[in-house]
Amino acid sequence: MQQEQFRESKELSSLSVMNFEISDEQKLILDVVDEACKKIRPIEDKCYLERKFNDRVLPIFKEAHLLGLPISRKYGDGQGADALTYALALERIGQEGTGVRTFLSGHTSLGQLTLQKWGSEEQKEQYLPKTTRGEIIMAFGLTESTAGSDPASLKTSFEPSGNYFHLNGSKAWISNGSIADLHVVFAYPKGKSEGMCAFLVEKSSEGLEASAIKDKLGLPTSDTGLLYFSDCKVPKENMLGPPGKGLSVAYSALMSGRLSVAAGCVGVIEDCLKETLSYAQQRVQHKKKIGKHQLVQRELAKISVDLETSKLLTYKAALLKSKSDIKPEDAELRNDADWMIAQAKYYAANASFRAADRAVQVFGANGFSFENRPARHLVDTRVCRIYEGTDQILEQKIAVKLLGNEYEAFS
Ligand SMILES: Cc1cc2nc3c(=O)[nH]c(=O)nc-3n(C[C@H](O)[C@H](O)[C@H](O)COP(=O)(O)OP(=O)(O)OC[C@H]3O[C@@H](n4cnc5c(N)ncnc54)[C@H](O)[C@@H]3O)c2cc1C
């Protein structure tokens, strides 16, 4: 019966539905992103060597209308891009370095998208237009010095006081932490270790102090901050999402955040390949361009395969995320997207580190200098195996989906 149906079906040559084409509209957006990136590069080069925060990234992205790319057009300069289109933009931005891309991950993927998904209409009207116009920058404060992979163990607390909540505690390693104007912050009711809530906390709130972390291994041009809350006054209407649903808010943010890391890592691999190809065609040793040495060719081949694999995983994850964003009520689709995003982030983060290491190797001693891009990628992309879920946390997450929830590693 099945065989008959199969023989009667339409021409087999028209069965495929996978599509790897980039549409004309996407090309248009990517041209704008490319132009902004070209403006950023010389400034980023200079800042990197001076180990200085790059304060031109914000105005350049703002001028290019890229500060609310996946945010609805209802809100200021939001452009309404779907998850795949936004990922393609982050891929291009990732070529400029993990620091530049991390700024957008903190502001848009973790900050704005979380506010858009969980905020009340009043909260969105109040803050989102300003965030898309670059008038206020966002950050996402989940991690604490004693709560990283296990955010449920965080210690920051809140208690009601008149029309406000008072927050007490601290947050560590927060991207954009010391420059942001608006933070998404997570805390438990005072004296409790359940019922976590999320809050929108303005930089100017009484009782909030922020400082930048210095002496980082990488990312010298982007901000990573510490936040301290000392009876920090947050208006009651600034609770984000339903009371007690803080962990759901955090986990949904991590889906967008991880996808942004995967896309940025694809960009890092692209840049490593570009740099390595060009170097291999110029550098001469043993009277030959080093690209003619087969062992150097192997490095190029391995970077290329890692690039193509990371792209496929990331695009598939982004497509699933786009579908899930359209049907948020479909829990199965969301779980599939979450799982695919975890795989894309895990693979691309490791592949980008390998690609940077290979690029350094092909550059030889010149690869050991921050004057050249491979060295910067090597130290900067390392964090992608740590933030938004370490390698180990993602490995377990990926495996548990295959084994079933009774194998949950963290219970
Ligand atoms: C530059 C930078 C930017 C960051 N930006 C942000 C941000 O914007 N917002 C934010 O909230 N956080 C941010 N983070 C924090 C980041 O998300 C955490 O560092 C990460 O979740 C890991 O937590 P941890 O560093 O406390 O390591 P830990 O959780 O202490 O882990 C230490 C080691 O133990 C392993 N481990 C832990 N638990 C398990 C387990 N159950 N099974 C197996 N192995 C385990 C880990 O994989 C790791 O190797 C940032 C970090 C950095 C470095």
The ligand as a MOL file (V3000), in Angstrom:
LIG
                    3D

  0  0  0     0  0            999 V3000
M  V30 BEGIN CTAB
M  V30 COUNTS 53 58 0 0 0
M  V30 BEGIN ATOM
M  V30 1 C 32.6930 37.5700 30.5680 0
M  V30 2 C 31.4900 36.9880 31.2360 0
M  V30 3 C 30.2400 37.5480 31.0030 0
M  V30 4 C 29.1100 37.0610 31.6630 0
M  V30 5 N 27.8890 37.6550 31.4610 0
M  V30 6 C 26.8310 37.2960 32.2460 0
M  V30 7 C 25.5950 38.0240 32.1840 0
M  V30 8 O 25.4330 38.9480 31.3890 0
M  V30 9 N 24.6140 37.6820 33.0570 0
M  V30 10 C 24.7450 36.6680 33.9660 0
M  V30 11 O 23.8290 36.4300 34.7330 0
M  V30 12 N 25.9060 35.9280 34.0090 0
M  V30 13 C 26.9400 36.2360 33.1920 0
M  V30 14 N 28.1230 35.5200 33.2640 0
M  V30 15 C 28.2400 34.4270 34.2190 0
M  V30 16 C 28.1900 33.0530 33.5770 0
M  V30 17 O 26.9220 32.7930 33.0660 0
M  V30 18 C 28.6540 32.0230 34.6200 0
M  V30 19 O 30.0400 32.2390 34.7860 0
M  V30 20 C 28.3710 30.5990 34.1960 0
M  V30 21 O 27.0060 30.3170 34.2900 0
M  V30 22 C 29.1340 29.5690 35.0720 0
M  V30 23 O 28.9950 29.8440 36.4220 0
M  V30 24 P 30.2920 29.9480 37.3640 0
M  V30 25 O 31.2820 30.8130 36.7050 0
M  V30 26 O 29.8280 30.3220 38.7120 0
M  V30 27 O 30.9030 28.4930 37.4010 0
M  V30 28 P 30.4040 27.2960 38.3420 0
M  V30 29 O 28.9450 27.1020 38.2180 0
M  V30 30 O 30.9770 27.4750 39.6930 0
M  V30 31 O 31.1210 26.0620 37.6480 0
M  V30 32 C 32.4990 25.7330 37.8670 0
M  V30 33 C 32.7980 24.4660 37.0840 0
M  V30 34 O 32.0030 23.3950 37.5970 0
M  V30 35 C 31.2220 22.8350 36.5610 0
M  V30 36 N 29.9140 22.4250 37.0710 0
M  V30 37 C 29.0490 23.1370 37.8210 0
M  V30 38 N 27.9400 22.4340 38.0760 0
M  V30 39 C 28.0900 21.2450 37.4570 0
M  V30 40 C 27.2850 20.0910 37.3140 0
M  V30 41 N 26.0690 19.9820 37.8630 0
M  V30 42 N 27.7760 19.0600 36.5950 0
M  V30 43 C 28.9950 19.1340 36.0060 0
M  V30 44 N 29.8080 20.1960 36.1020 0
M  V30 45 C 29.3530 21.2410 36.8130 0
M  V30 46 C 31.0860 23.9290 35.5200 0
M  V30 47 O 30.8170 23.4050 34.2270 0
M  V30 48 C 32.4440 24.5980 35.6060 0
M  V30 49 O 33.3870 23.8770 34.8440 0
M  V30 50 C 29.2490 35.9640 32.5600 0
M  V30 51 C 30.5110 35.3600 32.7520 0
M  V30 52 C 31.6100 35.8620 32.1090 0
M  V30 53 C 32.9590 35.2180 32.3540 0
M  V30 END ATOM
M  V30 BEGIN BOND
M  V30 1 1 1 2
M  V30 2 1 2 3
M  V30 3 2 2 52
M  V30 4 2 3 4
M  V30 5 1 4 5
M  V30 6 1 4 50
M  V30 7 2 5 6
M  V30 8 1 6 7
M  V30 9 1 6 13
M  V30 10 2 7 8
M  V30 11 1 7 9
M  V30 12 1 9 10
M  V30 13 2 10 11
M  V30 14 1 10 12
M  V30 15 2 12 13
M  V30 16 1 13 14
M  V30 17 1 14 15
M  V30 18 1 14 50
M  V30 19 1 15 16
M  V30 20 1 16 17
M  V30 21 1 16 18
M  V30 22 1 18 19
M  V30 23 1 18 20
M  V30 24 1 20 21
M  V30 25 1 20 22
M  V30 26 1 22 23
M  V30 27 1 23 24
M  V30 28 2 24 25
M  V30 29 1 24 26
M  V30 30 1 24 27
M  V30 31 1 27 28
M  V30 32 2 28 29
M  V30 33 1 28 30
M  V30 34 1 28 31
M  V30 35 1 31 32
M  V30 36 1 32 33
M  V30 37 1 33 34
M  V30 38 1 33 48
M  V30 39 1 34 35
M  V30 40 1 35 36
M  V30 41 1 35 46
M  V30 42 1 36 37
M  V30 43 1 36 45
M  V30 44 2 37 38
M  V30 45 1 38 39
M  V30 46 1 39 40
M  V30 47 2 39 45
M  V30 48 1 40 41
M  V30 49 2 40 42
M  V30 50 1 42 43
M  V30 51 2 43 44
M  V30 52 1 44 45
M  V30 53 1 46 47
M  V30 54 1 46 48
M  V30 55 1 48 49
M  V30 56 2 50 51
M  V30 57 1 51 52
M  V30 58 1 52 53
M  V30 END BOND
M  V30 END CTAB
M  END
